[in-house]
Amino acid sequence: MTHPLASLLVPQLRWDPGLGFTYLEEMIGDAIDVGVGGFWISGGSRAEVAALTAELHRRSRLPLLIGAEIDGGP
């Protein structure tokens, strides 16, 4: 169920050294279901970020804005 204001939200997905991005699976699903406008990715290797970004685009019915914090790496 999408919500009209959800497209203004861009939740942060923070990489965890022990879990990667897997611990966020349920939150990502909920965010996509309500129709968020994108995600802000923080941390992770280049391959992990690329895989996550591809998965987010694949799962979303709407185009997503993807932002990244790249101060400390990819």
N, C-alpha and C positions, 0 to 999 in steps of 0.2 A: 504494500500500500504506500504510494508516494504521497508526500506532503509538499504543498507549494513552497514553503519556506526552506525545505531541506536542501534545495539547490544552492542556497547561500552558504551552506556548511562545507568545510573542508577538514575532516578529522585527521589528526596526526597518527601515523603508523610508525611506532618506534621499535627498531630492531633490538632484540634481546640476545646477548652473547650465547646463552644456553639454548634458547628456544627459536631463535631466528624471528620470523614473522608468523609462525604457525599458531601461536597463542592468541592471535588476533582474528582468527577465522570467523568466529561467531559475530564479533563486532563488525567486521567487514561485511558480512552477509546482511546484518541488520541495517547498516548504513546504506548499502546498495538498494535494499528493499524500500527504504524511505525516499531514495532519490537524491543523495548528496551530490554536490557539484564537483567533487573531486577528493583527492587525498594528498596529504603532505607526508612524504616518506623521510624518515630520519634514521640513518645508519644502514648497516648491511653492506655486503660486497657488491661489486658491479653486477655479477651474475644473479645474486639474490634480488636486487632491486629491479633488474630487467625482467626476471621471471614474475615477480609480484606485479609489476606494472602491466605486463601482458595479461596476467590473470584478471586484474581489476577491469581492464578494458573488455575482456572476453565476457565477464559476468554482468557488466552493466548494460542496461537498456539505453542509457543516455551517454553522450560524450562526456568524458571526465577531464577535468583539469588536474594534472599531476605536478606537484611541487616537490622539491627535494632540498634538504639541508646538506650541503656538500662541503662544508668547512673542513671536516676531518676525513674526507674520502669520497668515494663514488656516490 
